C-alpha cells in the first residue's frame, strides 16, 4: 500500500505503543525515525546508563508471520551502522544496544508487545 496508507498507520501506531511501553519501563524517548544512509532507526531511548536503538515491527495479522521475524541479518547490520552514526553525531560514549519491540494488534484494538533485547550479538 502507498505511503500514508494502512501499513503506515499501523506502523506509526506500533511505534507510539512501543514508546509508551518503554516510558512505562523507565526509559525516555530521545529520538524517533532517525535516518541515515544505512536506513532508519525507529526509536532511540535513554535509560539511566544506556542508550537503546529500537526497531519496531508491527502486525495486525499473522498472515506474514510474527513481527520480529521481519528483522533479518541484513536489517540488523544496517541498524548497527545507523546506531554508530548516531553515537558519533551526538558524541556519545555510553553503553548501548540494539533491541526489537514487536507489536501485534488485534482487530478489537487489543495489542501484545514483546521486547527482544540485544539482538546484535555476533555482529
Rosetta constraint file for C-alpha pairs under 8 A:
AtomPair CA 1 CA 5 HARMONIC 5.97 0.50
AtomPair CA 1 CA 6 HARMONIC 7.03 0.50
AtomPair CA 1 CA 7 HARMONIC 6.73 0.50
AtomPair CA 3 CA 7 HARMONIC 7.87 0.50
AtomPair CA 3 CA 8 HARMONIC 6.18 0.50
AtomPair CA 4 CA 8 HARMONIC 5.30 0.50
AtomPair CA 4 CA 9 HARMONIC 6.68 0.50
AtomPair CA 5 CA 9 HARMONIC 6.31 0.50
AtomPair CA 6 CA 10 HARMONIC 6.18 0.50
AtomPair CA 7 CA 11 HARMONIC 6.05 0.50
AtomPair CA 8 CA 12 HARMONIC 6.14 0.50
AtomPair CA 9 CA 13 HARMONIC 6.10 0.50
AtomPair CA 10 CA 14 HARMONIC 6.09 0.50
AtomPair CA 10 CA 58 HARMONIC 6.75 0.50
AtomPair CA 10 CA 59 HARMONIC 7.37 0.50
AtomPair CA 10 CA 60 HARMONIC 7.49 0.50
AtomPair CA 11 CA 15 HARMONIC 6.24 0.50
AtomPair CA 11 CA 56 HARMONIC 7.98 0.50
AtomPair CA 11 CA 57 HARMONIC 7.20 0.50
AtomPair CA 11 CA 58 HARMONIC 5.81 0.50
AtomPair CA 12 CA 16 HARMONIC 6.17 0.50
AtomPair CA 13 CA 17 HARMONIC 6.16 0.50
AtomPair CA 14 CA 18 HARMONIC 5.99 0.50
AtomPair CA 14 CA 56 HARMONIC 6.93 0.50
AtomPair CA 14 CA 57 HARMONIC 7.11 0.50
AtomPair CA 14 CA 58 HARMONIC 5.40 0.50
AtomPair CA 14 CA 103 HARMONIC 5.88 0.50
AtomPair CA 15 CA 19 HARMONIC 6.02 0.50
AtomPair CA 15 CA 42 HARMONIC 7.25 0.50
AtomPair CA 15 CA 43 HARMONIC 7.51 0.50
AtomPair CA 15 CA 56 HARMONIC 6.09 0.50
AtomPair CA 16 CA 20 HARMONIC 6.28 0.50
AtomPair CA 17 CA 21 HARMONIC 6.10 0.50
AtomPair CA 17 CA 103 HARMONIC 7.88 0.50
AtomPair CA 18 CA 22 HARMONIC 6.17 0.50
AtomPair CA 18 CA 56 HARMONIC 7.17 0.50
AtomPair CA 18 CA 101 HARMONIC 6.49 0.50
AtomPair CA 18 CA 103 HARMONIC 7.44 0.50
AtomPair CA 18 CA 113 HARMONIC 7.52 0.50
AtomPair CA 19 CA 23 HARMONIC 6.20 0.50
AtomPair CA 19 CA 29 HARMONIC 6.65 0.50
AtomPair CA 19 CA 43 HARMONIC 7.48 0.50
AtomPair CA 20 CA 24 HARMONIC 6.09 0.50
AtomPair CA 21 CA 25 HARMONIC 6.38 0.50
AtomPair CA 22 CA 26 HARMONIC 6.51 0.50
AtomPair CA 22 CA 27 HARMONIC 5.37 0.50
AtomPair CA 22 CA 28 HARMONIC 7.27 0.50
AtomPair CA 22 CA 29 HARMONIC 7.79 0.50
AtomPair CA 22 CA 45 HARMONIC 7.74 0.50
AtomPair CA 23 CA 27 HARMONIC 4.74 0.50
AtomPair CA 23 CA 28 HARMONIC 5.63 0.50
AtomPair CA 23 CA 29 HARMONIC 7.23 0.50
AtomPair CA 26 CA 47 HARMONIC 6.69 0.50
AtomPair CA 27 CA 45 HARMONIC 5.94 0.50
AtomPair CA 27 CA 46 HARMONIC 5.45 0.50
AtomPair CA 27 CA 47 HARMONIC 4.78 0.50
AtomPair CA 27 CA 48 HARMONIC 7.84 0.50
AtomPair CA 28 CA 45 HARMONIC 5.30 0.50
AtomPair CA 28 CA 46 HARMONIC 5.21 0.50
AtomPair CA 28 CA 47 HARMONIC 6.57 0.50
AtomPair CA 29 CA 43 HARMONIC 6.93 0.50
AtomPair CA 29 CA 44 HARMONIC 5.88 0.50
AtomPair CA 29 CA 45 HARMONIC 4.29 0.50
AtomPair CA 29 CA 46 HARMONIC 6.42 0.50
AtomPair CA 30 CA 43 HARMONIC 7.89 0.50
AtomPair CA 30 CA 44 HARMONIC 5.74 0.50
AtomPair CA 30 CA 45 HARMONIC 5.44 0.50
AtomPair CA 30 CA 46 HARMONIC 6.58 0.50
AtomPair CA 31 CA 43 HARMONIC 5.97 0.50
AtomPair CA 31 CA 44 HARMONIC 5.03 0.50
AtomPair CA 31 CA 45 HARMONIC 7.04 0.50
AtomPair CA 32 CA 41 HARMONIC 7.16 0.50
AtomPair CA 32 CA 42 HARMONIC 5.51 0.50
AtomPair CA 32 CA 43 HARMONIC 4.59 0.50
AtomPair CA 32 CA 44 HARMONIC 6.22 0.50
AtomPair CA 33 CA 40 HARMONIC 5.81 0.50
AtomPair CA 33 CA 41 HARMONIC 5.40 0.50
AtomPair CA 33 CA 42 HARMONIC 4.47 0.50
AtomPair CA 33 CA 43 HARMONIC 6.20 0.50
AtomPair CA 34 CA 40 HARMONIC 5.37 0.50
AtomPair CA 34 CA 41 HARMONIC 5.12 0.50
AtomPair CA 34 CA 42 HARMONIC 6.64 0.50
AtomPair CA 34 CA 43 HARMONIC 7.59 0.50
AtomPair CA 35 CA 39 HARMONIC 5.71 0.50
AtomPair CA 35 CA 40 HARMONIC 4.31 0.50
AtomPair CA 35 CA 41 HARMONIC 6.53 0.50
AtomPair CA 35 CA 82 HARMONIC 7.65 0.50
AtomPair CA 36 CA 40 HARMONIC 6.10 0.50
AtomPair CA 36 CA 82 HARMONIC 5.85 0.50
AtomPair CA 36 CA 85 HARMONIC 7.57 0.50
AtomPair CA 37 CA 82 HARMONIC 7.49 0.50
AtomPair CA 38 CA 78 HARMONIC 5.03 0.50
AtomPair CA 38 CA 79 HARMONIC 6.94 0.50
AtomPair CA 38 CA 81 HARMONIC 6.13 0.50
AtomPair CA 38 CA 82 HARMONIC 5.56 0.50
AtomPair CA 39 CA 78 HARMONIC 6.44 0.50
AtomPair CA 39 CA 79 HARMONIC 7.03 0.50
AtomPair CA 39 CA 82 HARMONIC 6.63 0.50
AtomPair CA 40 CA 79 HARMONIC 7.37 0.50
AtomPair CA 40 CA 82 HARMONIC 7.09 0.50
AtomPair CA 41 CA 53 HARMONIC 6.68 0.50
AtomPair CA 41 CA 54 HARMONIC 6.46 0.50
AtomPair CA 41 CA 55 HARMONIC 6.22 0.50
AtomPair CA 41 CA 79 HARMONIC 6.61 0.50
AtomPair CA 41 CA 82 HARMONIC 6.97 0.50
AtomPair CA 41 CA 83 HARMONIC 7.60 0.50
AtomPair CA 42 CA 53 HARMONIC 7.80 0.50
AtomPair CA 42 CA 54 HARMONIC 5.98 0.50
AtomPair CA 42 CA 55 HARMONIC 5.41 0.50
AtomPair CA 42 CA 56 HARMONIC 6.19 0.50
AtomPair CA 43 CA 53 HARMONIC 6.19 0.50
AtomPair CA 43 CA 54 HARMONIC 5.06 0.50
AtomPair CA 43 CA 55 HARMONIC 6.80 0.50
AtomPair CA 43 CA 56 HARMONIC 7.53 0.50
AtomPair CA 44 CA 51 HARMONIC 7.02 0.50
AtomPair CA 44 CA 52 HARMONIC 5.62 0.50
AtomPair CA 44 CA 53 HARMONIC 4.78 0.50
AtomPair CA 44 CA 54 HARMONIC 6.05 0.50
AtomPair CA 45 CA 51 HARMONIC 5.75 0.50
AtomPair CA 45 CA 52 HARMONIC 5.05 0.50
AtomPair CA 45 CA 53 HARMONIC 6.69 0.50
AtomPair CA 45 CA 54 HARMONIC 7.78 0.50
AtomPair CA 46 CA 50 HARMONIC 5.89 0.50
AtomPair CA 46 CA 51 HARMONIC 4.58 0.50
AtomPair CA 46 CA 52 HARMONIC 6.22 0.50
AtomPair CA 47 CA 51 HARMONIC 6.27 0.50
AtomPair CA 47 CA 52 HARMONIC 7.86 0.50
AtomPair CA 49 CA 94 HARMONIC 7.11 0.50
AtomPair CA 49 CA 95 HARMONIC 6.89 0.50
AtomPair CA 50 CA 94 HARMONIC 6.06 0.50
AtomPair CA 50 CA 95 HARMONIC 4.89 0.50
AtomPair CA 50 CA 96 HARMONIC 5.35 0.50
AtomPair CA 50 CA 97 HARMONIC 7.92 0.50
AtomPair CA 51 CA 94 HARMONIC 7.08 0.50
AtomPair CA 51 CA 95 HARMONIC 6.43 0.50
AtomPair CA 51 CA 96 HARMONIC 4.62 0.50
AtomPair CA 51 CA 97 HARMONIC 6.69 0.50
AtomPair CA 52 CA 96 HARMONIC 5.70 0.50
AtomPair CA 52 CA 97 HARMONIC 5.29 0.50
AtomPair CA 52 CA 98 HARMONIC 5.96 0.50
AtomPair CA 52 CA 99 HARMONIC 6.81 0.50
AtomPair CA 53 CA 83 HARMONIC 6.70 0.50
AtomPair CA 53 CA 96 HARMONIC 7.50 0.50
AtomPair CA 53 CA 97 HARMONIC 6.24 0.50
AtomPair CA 53 CA 98 HARMONIC 4.85 0.50
AtomPair CA 53 CA 99 HARMONIC 6.20 0.50
AtomPair CA 54 CA 98 HARMONIC 5.96 0.50
AtomPair CA 54 CA 99 HARMONIC 4.93 0.50
AtomPair CA 54 CA 100 HARMONIC 5.43 0.50
AtomPair CA 54 CA 101 HARMONIC 6.77 0.50
AtomPair CA 55 CA 98 HARMONIC 7.85 0.50
AtomPair CA 55 CA 99 HARMONIC 6.44 0.50
AtomPair CA 55 CA 100 HARMONIC 4.83 0.50
AtomPair CA 55 CA 101 HARMONIC 6.30 0.50
AtomPair CA 56 CA 100 HARMONIC 5.80 0.50
AtomPair CA 56 CA 101 HARMONIC 4.82 0.50
AtomPair CA 56 CA 102 HARMONIC 5.98 0.50
AtomPair CA 56 CA 103 HARMONIC 7.44 0.50
AtomPair CA 57 CA 67 HARMONIC 5.08 0.50
AtomPair CA 57 CA 68 HARMONIC 6.19 0.50
AtomPair CA 57 CA 70 HARMONIC 7.48 0.50
AtomPair CA 57 CA 100 HARMONIC 7.40 0.50
AtomPair CA 57 CA 101 HARMONIC 6.41 0.50
AtomPair CA 57 CA 102 HARMONIC 5.05 0.50
AtomPair CA 57 CA 103 HARMONIC 6.16 0.50
AtomPair CA 58 CA 67 HARMONIC 5.55 0.50
AtomPair CA 58 CA 102 HARMONIC 5.98 0.50
AtomPair CA 58 CA 103 HARMONIC 4.58 0.50
AtomPair CA 58 CA 104 HARMONIC 5.79 0.50
AtomPair CA 58 CA 105 HARMONIC 7.42 0.50
AtomPair CA 59 CA 66 HARMONIC 7.29 0.50
AtomPair CA 59 CA 67 HARMONIC 5.74 0.50
AtomPair CA 59 CA 103 HARMONIC 6.46 0.50
AtomPair CA 59 CA 104 HARMONIC 5.09 0.50
AtomPair CA 59 CA 105 HARMONIC 6.25 0.50
AtomPair CA 60 CA 104 HARMONIC 5.82 0.50
AtomPair CA 60 CA 105 HARMONIC 4.73 0.50
AtomPair CA 60 CA 106 HARMONIC 5.87 0.50
AtomPair CA 60 CA 107 HARMONIC 7.18 0.50
AtomPair CA 61 CA 65 HARMONIC 7.97 0.50
AtomPair CA 61 CA 104 HARMONIC 7.60 0.50
AtomPair CA 61 CA 105 HARMONIC 7.59 0.50
AtomPair CA 61 CA 106 HARMONIC 7.45 0.50
AtomPair CA 62 CA 66 HARMONIC 6.21 0.50
AtomPair CA 65 CA 69 HARMONIC 6.66 0.50
AtomPair CA 66 CA 70 HARMONIC 7.60 0.50
AtomPair CA 66 CA 102 HARMONIC 7.98 0.50
AtomPair CA 66 CA 104 HARMONIC 7.90 0.50
AtomPair CA 67 CA 102 HARMONIC 5.55 0.50
AtomPair CA 67 CA 103 HARMONIC 6.83 0.50
AtomPair CA 67 CA 104 HARMONIC 7.21 0.50
AtomPair CA 68 CA 100 HARMONIC 6.95 0.50
AtomPair CA 68 CA 101 HARMONIC 7.60 0.50
AtomPair CA 68 CA 102 HARMONIC 5.59 0.50
AtomPair CA 71 CA 75 HARMONIC 5.80 0.50
AtomPair CA 71 CA 76 HARMONIC 6.81 0.50
AtomPair CA 72 CA 76 HARMONIC 6.30 0.50
AtomPair CA 73 CA 77 HARMONIC 6.15 0.50
AtomPair CA 74 CA 78 HARMONIC 6.32 0.50
AtomPair CA 75 CA 79 HARMONIC 6.14 0.50
AtomPair CA 76 CA 80 HARMONIC 6.16 0.50
AtomPair CA 76 CA 119 HARMONIC 7.79 0.50
AtomPair CA 76 CA 120 HARMONIC 6.62 0.50
AtomPair CA 77 CA 81 HARMONIC 6.41 0.50
AtomPair CA 77 CA 123 HARMONIC 7.22 0.50
AtomPair CA 78 CA 82 HARMONIC 6.24 0.50
AtomPair CA 79 CA 83 HARMONIC 6.04 0.50
AtomPair CA 79 CA 98 HARMONIC 7.79 0.50
AtomPair CA 80 CA 84 HARMONIC 6.24 0.50
AtomPair CA 80 CA 98 HARMONIC 7.48 0.50
AtomPair CA 80 CA 120 HARMONIC 7.70 0.50
AtomPair CA 81 CA 85 HARMONIC 6.43 0.50
AtomPair CA 82 CA 86 HARMONIC 6.31 0.50
AtomPair CA 83 CA 87 HARMONIC 6.25 0.50
AtomPair CA 84 CA 88 HARMONIC 6.19 0.50
AtomPair CA 85 CA 89 HARMONIC 6.04 0.50
AtomPair CA 86 CA 90 HARMONIC 6.02 0.50
AtomPair CA 87 CA 91 HARMONIC 5.72 0.50
AtomPair CA 87 CA 92 HARMONIC 5.07 0.50
AtomPair CA 87 CA 93 HARMONIC 7.24 0.50
AtomPair CA 88 CA 92 HARMONIC 6.56 0.50
AtomPair CA 97 CA 117 HARMONIC 7.76 0.50
AtomPair CA 97 CA 118 HARMONIC 5.56 0.50
AtomPair CA 97 CA 119 HARMONIC 7.97 0.50
AtomPair CA 97 CA 120 HARMONIC 7.56 0.50
AtomPair CA 98 CA 117 HARMONIC 6.91 0.50
AtomPair CA 98 CA 118 HARMONIC 5.19 0.50
AtomPair CA 98 CA 119 HARMONIC 5.84 0.50
AtomPair CA 98 CA 120 HARMONIC 6.10 0.50
AtomPair CA 99 CA 115 HARMONIC 7.26 0.50
AtomPair CA 99 CA 116 HARMONIC 5.58 0.50
AtomPair CA 99 CA 117 HARMONIC 4.60 0.50
AtomPair CA 99 CA 118 HARMONIC 5.25 0.50
AtomPair CA 99 CA 119 HARMONIC 5.63 0.50
AtomPair CA 99 CA 120 HARMONIC 7.95 0.50
AtomPair CA 100 CA 115 HARMONIC 5.97 0.50
AtomPair CA 100 CA 116 HARMONIC 5.04 0.50
AtomPair CA 100 CA 117 HARMONIC 6.63 0.50
AtomPair CA 100 CA 119 HARMONIC 7.27 0.50
AtomPair CA 101 CA 113 HARMONIC 6.81 0.50
AtomPair CA 101 CA 114 HARMONIC 5.81 0.50
AtomPair CA 101 CA 115 HARMONIC 4.73 0.50
AtomPair CA 101 CA 116 HARMONIC 6.31 0.50
AtomPair CA 102 CA 113 HARMONIC 5.57 0.50
AtomPair CA 102 CA 114 HARMONIC 5.05 0.50
AtomPair CA 102 CA 115 HARMONIC 6.39 0.50
AtomPair CA 102 CA 116 HARMONIC 7.85 0.50
AtomPair CA 103 CA 111 HARMONIC 6.78 0.50
AtomPair CA 103 CA 112 HARMONIC 5.74 0.50
AtomPair CA 103 CA 113 HARMONIC 4.68 0.50
AtomPair CA 103 CA 114 HARMONIC 6.66 0.50
AtomPair CA 104 CA 111 HARMONIC 5.43 0.50
AtomPair CA 104 CA 112 HARMONIC 5.19 0.50
AtomPair CA 104 CA 113 HARMONIC 6.57 0.50
AtomPair CA 105 CA 109 HARMONIC 6.24 0.50
AtomPair CA 105 CA 110 HARMONIC 5.93 0.50
AtomPair CA 105 CA 111 HARMONIC 4.33 0.50
AtomPair CA 105 CA 112 HARMONIC 6.63 0.50
AtomPair CA 106 CA 110 HARMONIC 5.31 0.50
AtomPair CA 106 CA 111 HARMONIC 5.92 0.50
